[in-house]
Amino acid sequence: MPEFDWRSPESYKSLQNAETTDIAWECLRRNADYRHEHEAMIANSPDGEVTEEFRRKWGICFRL
């Protein structure tokens, strides 16, 4: 698999018809603070569930 080049328009073709929520997720998943906090929360959660506080803090909801 080729390395992702953020400067290449080809790398973003899949987002050409993306919805706002898709683009928001792309931004959030690249946020180092979000990733670290999510990993720590899951590691410390007995059931692996995401907390309501976490959802509110990051402005997200999860599909059920």
C-alpha positions as CSV (number, residue, x, y, z in Angstrom):
1,M,0.0,0.0,0.0
2,P,1.5,3.4,-1.0
3,E,2.2,5.9,1.8
4,F,-0.5,8.6,2.2
5,D,0.5,11.9,0.8
6,W,-1.6,14.7,2.3
7,R,-0.5,17.1,-0.3
8,S,-1.7,15.1,-3.2
9,P,-5.2,15.8,-4.6
10,E,-5.4,12.0,-5.4
11,S,-5.3,11.2,-1.7
12,Y,-8.6,13.0,-1.2
13,K,-10.6,11.8,-4.1
14,S,-12.6,9.5,-1.8
15,L,-13.8,12.6,0.1
16,Q,-15.0,14.4,-3.0
17,N,-18.6,13.3,-2.4
18,A,-18.2,12.9,1.3
19,E,-20.8,14.3,3.7
20,T,-19.9,16.8,6.5
21,T,-19.8,14.0,9.1
22,D,-17.3,12.0,7.1
23,I,-15.0,15.0,6.8
24,A,-15.5,15.8,10.5
25,W,-14.5,12.2,11.4
26,E,-11.4,12.4,9.2
27,C,-10.3,15.5,11.2
28,L,-11.1,14.0,14.6
29,R,-9.4,10.7,14.0
30,R,-6.2,12.5,13.2
31,N,-6.3,14.5,16.4
32,A,-3.6,13.2,18.7
33,D,-5.3,14.3,21.9
34,Y,-8.5,12.5,20.9
35,R,-6.7,9.3,20.0
36,H,-4.7,9.3,23.3
37,E,-7.8,10.0,25.4
38,H,-9.9,7.4,23.5
39,E,-7.2,4.7,23.9
40,A,-6.8,5.5,27.7
41,M,-10.5,5.4,28.2
42,I,-11.0,2.1,26.5
43,A,-8.0,0.6,28.3
44,N,-9.5,1.6,31.7
45,S,-13.1,0.7,30.9
46,P,-14.2,-2.7,32.2
47,D,-16.7,-3.1,29.4
48,G,-14.9,-1.2,26.7
49,E,-17.7,1.4,26.4
50,V,-17.3,5.0,25.5
51,T,-18.6,7.3,28.2
52,E,-21.2,10.0,27.7
53,E,-18.7,12.6,29.1
54,F,-16.2,11.6,26.3
55,R,-18.9,11.9,23.7
56,R,-19.9,15.3,24.9
57,K,-16.4,16.6,25.2
58,W,-15.5,15.6,21.6
59,G,-19.0,16.4,20.2
60,I,-19.6,12.9,18.8
61,C,-22.2,10.2,18.8
62,F,-21.8,6.6,17.9
63,R,-24.1,4.6,15.6
64,L,-25.8,1.8,17.4
